[in-house]
Amino acid sequence: MEIKTFGVIGAGQMGNGISQVAAQSGLQVVMSDIKQEFVDKGLKTIANNLSRNVDKGKMTAEEKDAVLGGIKTTTDLNDMAAADFVVEAATENEGLKFGIFKSLDKICRPDTVLATNTSSIPIGRIASQTSRPGKVIGMHFMNPVPVMKLVEVIRGLETSDDTFATTWDLSVKFGKTPAQASDYPGFIANRILLPMINEAVYCLYHGVGKREDIDTVMKLGMNHPMGPLALADLIGLDTCLAIMETLYDGFKDSKYRPCPLLRKYVEAGRLGKKSGRGFYDY
């Protein structure tokens, strides 16, 4: 299947990053969100990223203009009717994603692939909201999307071979390295990463170490580029909590129980970098 027009639902840090790499690969991109201010902010982020690439000599000003010219922004989900492939990158909320997929199923052509950038919700549950489960797949990008090379490709129980091959090839076209994961809560990346972050929060909760010491141990002792508490702030503490709750609900195993301190921070609005305060102040 040839993909020419690529739709992205969500213009936040994941959505605008996905839109950027798609446009840089030569696709026509339709990036949508629920408010004009959100799509304007997303497009501005893309423009700033591309300007840095121009300053570093990684692309010309003409190439930057061509990429930006290939991105259409909208607040009307019906504009996804033109897309050959759509990636949903909305907030990690099951009910919200279900609603989006029900709408896309009605709006998009029957042959359009509907992918989700969910970081933990089983693909089969999302696919069941549509009349085309064979055309639904997980395409989990890493943050920040323009920099990180990995894309987890997750096929649900009903995902067709053609849908999988199309998604795999598209990941390569974007300059990414795809890895296949089975459809279990958290897939591979977050089934490993988020329990580690959660345990780091427990260390802080129990007074095992201060935030800086916990992050220093993991950076210098385990050669991680970023400490787990700083990484949680980058991901968003609300997203971390949502993923842990999905793991806990999906496996019914106490090792996935979210740390009470993580929940406390989220309830207080300390969501990390995006709110200006998490485990650290920004």
N, C-alpha and C positions, 0 to 999 in steps of 0.2 A: 504494500500500500504506500503510495507517495504522499508525503505530508508537505503541504505548502503553507497552510494557515494554521497557526498554533495558538490555542486559547489558554489563558491563565486566569484562574479565579482567585483573587486576592492580590493586593499590591503592597503587602507588608514586606518584611525583610526576606522572607522566602519567595514570595510571589514576584517581587521586582527582580530578584536575582535570577529566577528561572526565566523570566521574560527577557532579561539581558542576554543570557547565554543562547536562548533560542533565536533572538534577533541577530546576534553575532554570527550564528551559523547560517544566516541567510533566509530564515523563515519570516513570513509576515506574522506579526504577533498582535493578538487582541488581549489586552490586560484589563480586567474589570475589578471593581470593588463597589461597596454599597454607597460610598459618598465620594463626591468629586474631590474633596480635599485629600482623601486617601490615595486616589490614583495620581493626583498632582504631586503628592509627596513621593510616591513610588517612582514616578518618572524623573523627578529631580534627583533622587538617589542614583538612578541609572546614569543620568547625565554627569553627575559628580564622579562616579566610578570611571566612566569613559574618559572624562577630562584628565583624571590621574594617569590613565593609560597613555593618553596623548603626551602628557608632560614627561612620562618615562620613556617615550619613544617606542611604545609597544603598538601604537596605531597612529594613523594620520588624522588630522582634523576632518578631512573628507570622509574617512571611514567612520569616525564618530557620528557625523551627521547622517550617514547612510543607515547606521544602526538605529539611531533615534527616529529616523524617518520611517522605519519599518515597524514601529510600535504604535498601535492605535489604542487609546484609552477609552473606557466607557463605564457607565454605571448601570447599563441596561443588559441584563443577563441574556436577553434575546439576541444580542449581537454574536453570541457563541454559535448561532446557526451557521455561520460561515466557516467554522473551524473543522479541520480534519482530525485534530487531536486536541484534547483539552486536559489540562492538569489543574486539579483543585488544590489550592494552597491556603485554605481558610484556617481559622483558629481550630486547635485540636479539641473539638467538641463533637461528640458523636451525633447528637440531634441536629446540629447545624449542617454537618456534612451530609447526613441523610436527606435533609431538605434540598440541598444544592443538587445532589445526584438525581433526585426525583424530578427536579425542574429541568436539568440538563437532558435527561432521558426524553423529555417531551420536546425540547427545543432543538436538539442536535439531530443530524441525519442518522439513520440506523447504522451506517458503517463507521461513524465517528467513534474513536477510542476515547473512553472516559477514564482518566488516571487520577489517582489521589496521592498527594504528598504526605499523607498521614504518617506519623512516626511510630504509631503503635496500634491503631484500631484495625482489627482483622479485615482483610479485603473482601472476604466472602459476605460479611455483614453489610458492607457498603454496597456491594454488587447486587444484593438481594432487594435493594430499593429500586432497582431498574428492571426494565424488560429485556436488557441485553447483558446479562452477567458474563457472557463470553468476551465482551468488549471492555470489561472493567479490569483494571490492574493497578498495582501499587508502583509508584515511581518516586522513591524517597531520596530527595536531594539532601546534601549536607550544608550546613551554614558556616561561612558565607558561600553561597552558591557559585559565584564567579571564580572563586579560588579553590574550593574543595573538589577533588577529582572523583569522589565516589558517588555512584547512584545505586541504591538498593532497588532491585526490580523484584516485585513480589506478585506472584500469580495466585489468584484465588482458586477455589476448587473448580470453577467453571471457566476460568480464563482460557481462551483458545490459543493454540500454537501461533497463529498469525498475529494475534494481539501481542503475545510475548515477544515474537521476533521483531515486530515493528517498534516496540518500546525499547528493546535492547539496541537495535540499530540506531534509533534516535538518540539514545544516551551516548553512543560512540560519536555520532555526528556533532553532538554538543561538546566534544572533547573530553568526555568523562569516561571513567572505567566502571562498567556495570558489574554488579555482583548479584547472583540470584539468591533469594531468601524464601523460605517456606512461610505459609500464611498462619503464623502464630502470633499472639500479642507481643508487640515490641520488635518482632522480626529478629534480625541478628544484632544490628547496631545498638538499639536502645534496650534490648534484653540484657546486654552486657554493660553498656555505659551507664544507664540510669540507676541500677542498683548500686554501682560504685559511687555515683554522686550522692545518692540517698544515704549510703553508709558514711560518706564524708560529712553530711549534715548531722548524722547521729553522733559522730565524733565531736562536732561542735556542740551539740545538744547536751552531751554527757560530760563536756569539759575536758575531753582527752587532749585537746589542743586548741589554740586560738586559730582564727581563720587563716592568718598569714602562715602560721606554722604548718597547718594541714596542707595548704596549697604548695608550700615550699617542699615538703616531704615528697609529694607526688611529682613535682617538677624536677627536682634534683635527684631524688632517689629512684624514681621510675621513668625518668626522661620524658615526662609528658610536657608538651609545649605550653600548657596552661593548667593551673590547678583546678580541681573539681568544683570548688565553690565559685571561683571566677567564671568557670565554664557554665555553671548553672545560671549565673547572672546573665551571661551572653545568650543562652538558650531562652531564658525567661522562666522564672520560678513557677508561674502558673502552668506553663507547658510541662515542666518537670513533674509537677504534682499530677497533672492529667495523665501523663504516661505511666507513672507509678500506680495510679488508681486503675488504669486499664490492665496493667500486669497483675495487680492484686485481684481484681475482679475476674480476670481470665483464667488464672491458675489456682486461685484460692489457697495460695501458699504464703505463710506469714513472712517469709524472707522478702516479699515485695511490699510489705506494709509501709506506706509513706511515713517518714519521720514527722512527729507532731510539730517540730520546729519549722519544717518546710510548709506545713499547712498554716501555721500561725503567721508566717511572713506573707503568704499569699492572701490570707484573709485581711491582713493589715494594709494591703496594697503595695507591699515591697516586692516588686516583680522582677527586679534586676535592672539592667541597663536601660530598658525601654521606659521604666518609670522613674529612673534617676537614683533608685536605691534598692539594693537587695542585700546580699551578704556584705557588699561594699557600697560606698557612695560614689556617684558619678556626676 
